[in-house]
Amino acid sequence: MTDTIQITPAGAVITPDRPTIPCFPGDGTGPDIWKATAMVLDAAVAKAYQGKRAISWLELPAGETCYLETGESLPEKSLEAIRTYKVAIKGPLQTPVGKGIRSVNVALRLLLDLYACVRPVRYIPGVPSPMKKPEDVDMVIFRENTEDVYVGLEWESDTPEARQIMDLVKKISGRDIREGSGIGIKPISKFGTQRLVRKAIQHALQTGRDSVTLVHKGNIMKFTEGAFCRWGYELAAEEFADRTVTEAEVFEKHGGVTPAGKIMIKDRIADAMFQQILLRPAEYGVLAMPNLNGDYMSDSLAAMVGGLGMAPGANIGDNYAVFEATHGTAPKYAGLDKVNPGSLILSGAMMLEFMEWREAAELVRTGLAKAVAAKDVTYDLARQMEGAREVACSRFAERICALM
């Protein structure tokens, strides 16, 4: 029997009972949180399926530690393992400064065409929050992963290449760019936009969300972010006409009430959306946006429900999916068994759900929520929660397992 997860052209995920899943513990605190995460995921699978299912973890190198040992930040064998087994999970990876590739994380997204960064943001009762009603925050961000500024098309100021770009801009537009400028290019394509929006709409339909909001800065960048918005509406009309309705149609034709069985497609200007997530979060379900907007927005939303330490995430394409901790490596805490493993544990729950092992995913989330409610938490949460008991990273994982 195969041990490889299959992702069909239609997007269906077929998971064997004993899949092999590549894992990258990561740098800094990565090994600590990965050990805790593996404990929780294994316990959830064992409890949910009574030994009929189990994961075989294939530990692989990547990041700064790998670079120091091998001279490579992202070895080909690590990439090939993801290509073979389709689904992987990773701790935080540090890219060596001034050496090798621009970013290991970005390289994974581009080389495997993981075009959708998916970040669910939902409040867990008891977690410290700056919001008055954090329970209203329940959104899923779909951030485009392969275009926009993360493509990394830049030229340093006062270089011949920057001069050539400035001359070209002058030639084709008649506009001058200030001398001494660094130059960057922000590509956004119809193809890249529409496959992201398609995935966002599919998620909304599958999970019962009532809206998809296109977040953009199209009032200023009309041919990149403005096009993102336009292409998103076009995709919805062309492929999901029987299941979607625009916000304008809801108010013009349906008295402000979304027809039963349909989801609303709407858009918001990015800067205004930062106010909306603070003031009216309950009005938004799924958000789709270009790369840089999604980077800012997802971290802001995470802060509203307890910070990156409790924020899961994944990079998903048509052929592969990589689930990840959304925070950094925190090297000063490396090996101290101290930091919060919540982000990677919840990303693991996302992975189990992606694998269609929903019972195990729910056990992970339930156990974590109960551990927080019992106030048995790591230092980052304990220092903000009255009456909390500070526990080690590994102990937090043990409590989650016990409370499933």
Secondary structure in CASP SS format (residue, H / E / C, confidence):
PFRMAT SS
TARGET T0000
AUTHOR 0000-0000-0000
METHOD secondary structure of the structure
MODEL  1
M C 1.00
T C 1.00
D C 1.00
T C 1.00
I C 1.00
Q E 1.00
I E 1.00
T C 1.00
P C 1.00
A C 1.00
G C 1.00
A C 1.00
V E 1.00
I E 1.00
T C 1.00
P C 1.00
D C 1.00
R C 1.00
P C 1.00
T E 1.00
I E 1.00
P E 1.00
C E 1.00
F E 1.00
P C 1.00
G C 1.00
D C 1.00
G C 1.00
T C 1.00
G H 1.00
P H 1.00
D H 1.00
I H 1.00
W H 1.00
K H 1.00
A H 1.00
T H 1.00
A H 1.00
M H 1.00
V H 1.00
L H 1.00
D H 1.00
A H 1.00
A H 1.00
V H 1.00
A H 1.00
K H 1.00
A H 1.00
Y H 1.00
Q C 1.00
G C 1.00
K C 1.00
R C 1.00
A C 1.00
I C 1.00
S E 1.00
W E 1.00
L E 1.00
E E 1.00
L C 1.00
P C 1.00
A C 1.00
G C 1.00
E H 1.00
T H 1.00
C H 1.00
Y H 1.00
L H 1.00
E H 1.00
T H 1.00
G C 1.00
E C 1.00
S C 1.00
L C 1.00
P C 1.00
E H 1.00
K H 1.00
S H 1.00
L H 1.00
E H 1.00
A H 1.00
I H 1.00
R H 1.00
T H 1.00
Y H 1.00
K C 1.00
V E 1.00
A E 1.00
I E 1.00
K E 1.00
G C 1.00
P C 1.00
L C 1.00
Q C 1.00
T C 1.00
P C 1.00
V C 1.00
G C 1.00
K C 1.00
G C 1.00
I C 1.00
R C 1.00
S C 1.00
V H 1.00
N H 1.00
V H 1.00
A H 1.00
L H 1.00
R H 1.00
L H 1.00
L H 1.00
L C 1.00
D C 1.00
L C 1.00
Y C 1.00
A E 1.00
C E 1.00
V E 1.00
R E 1.00
P E 1.00
V E 1.00
R E 1.00
Y C 1.00
I C 1.00
P C 1.00
G C 1.00
V C 1.00
P C 1.00
S C 1.00
P C 1.00
M C 1.00
K C 1.00
K C 1.00
P H 1.00
E H 1.00
D H 1.00
V C 1.00
D E 1.00
M E 1.00
V E 1.00
I E 1.00
F E 1.00
R E 1.00
E E 1.00
N C 1.00
T C 1.00
E C 1.00
D H 1.00
V H 1.00
Y H 1.00
V H 1.00
G C 1.00
L C 1.00
E E 1.00
W E 1.00
E C 1.00
S C 1.00
D C 1.00
T C 1.00
P H 1.00
E H 1.00
A H 1.00
R H 1.00
Q H 1.00
I H 1.00
M H 1.00
D H 1.00
L H 1.00
V H 1.00
K H 1.00
K H 1.00
I H 1.00
S H 1.00
G C 1.00
R C 1.00
D C 1.00
I C 1.00
R C 1.00
E C 1.00
G C 1.00
S C 1.00
G C 1.00
I E 1.00
G E 1.00
I C 1.00
K C 1.00
P C 1.00
I C 1.00
S C 1.00
K H 1.00
F H 1.00
G H 1.00
T H 1.00
Q H 1.00
R H 1.00
L H 1.00
V H 1.00
R H 1.00
K H 1.00
A H 1.00
I H 1.00
Q H 1.00
H H 1.00
A H 1.00
L H 1.00
Q H 1.00
T H 1.00
G C 1.00
R C 1.00
D C 1.00
S E 1.00
V E 1.00
T E 1.00
L E 1.00
V E 1.00
H E 1.00
K C 1.00
G C 1.00
N C 1.00
I C 1.00
M C 1.00
K C 1.00
F C 1.00
T C 1.00
E H 1.00
G H 1.00
A H 1.00
F H 1.00
C H 1.00
R H 1.00
W H 1.00
G H 1.00
Y H 1.00
E H 1.00
L H 1.00
A H 1.00
A H 1.00
E H 1.00
E H 1.00
F C 1.00
A C 1.00
D C 1.00
R C 1.00
T E 1.00
V E 1.00
T E 1.00
E H 1.00
A H 1.00
E H 1.00
V H 1.00
F H 1.00
E H 1.00
K H 1.00
H C 1.00
G C 1.00
G C 1.00
V C 1.00
T C 1.00
P C 1.00
A C 1.00
G C 1.00
K C 1.00
I E 1.00
M E 1.00
I E 1.00
K E 1.00
D E 1.00
R E 1.00
I E 1.00
A H 1.00
D H 1.00
A H 1.00
M H 1.00
F H 1.00
Q H 1.00
Q H 1.00
I H 1.00
L H 1.00
L H 1.00
R C 1.00
P H 1.00
A H 1.00
E H 1.00
Y C 1.00
G C 1.00
V E 1.00
L E 1.00
A E 1.00
M E 1.00
P C 1.00
N H 1.00
L H 1.00
N H 1.00
G H 1.00
D H 1.00
Y H 1.00
M H 1.00
S H 1.00
D H 1.00
S H 1.00
L H 1.00
A H 1.00
A H 1.00
M H 1.00
V C 1.00
G C 1.00
G C 1.00
L H 1.00
G H 1.00
M H 1.00
A C 1.00
P E 1.00
G E 1.00
A E 1.00
N E 1.00
I E 1.00
G C 1.00
D C 1.00
N C 1.00
Y C 1.00
A E 1.00
V E 1.00
F E 1.00
E E 1.00
A E 1.00
T C 1.00
H C 1.00
G C 1.00
T C 1.00
A C 1.00
P H 1.00
K H 1.00
Y H 1.00
A C 1.00
G C 1.00
L C 1.00
D C 1.00
K C 1.00
V C 1.00
N C 1.00
P C 1.00
G H 1.00
S H 1.00
L H 1.00
I H 1.00
L H 1.00
S H 1.00
G H 1.00
A H 1.00
M H 1.00
M H 1.00
L H 1.00
E H 1.00
F H 1.00
M C 1.00
E C 1.00
W C 1.00
R H 1.00
E H 1.00
A H 1.00
A H 1.00
E H 1.00
L H 1.00
V H 1.00
R H 1.00
T H 1.00
G H 1.00
L H 1.00
A H 1.00
K H 1.00
A H 1.00
V H 1.00
A H 1.00
A C 1.00
K C 1.00
D E 1.00
V E 1.00
T C 1.00
Y H 1.00
D H 1.00
L H 1.00
A H 1.00
R C 1.00
Q C 1.00
M C 1.00
E C 1.00
G C 1.00
A C 1.00
R E 1.00
E E 1.00
V C 1.00
A C 1.00
C H 1.00
S H 1.00
R H 1.00
F H 1.00
A H 1.00
E H 1.00
R H 1.00
I H 1.00
C H 1.00
A H 1.00
L C 1.00
M C 1.00
END
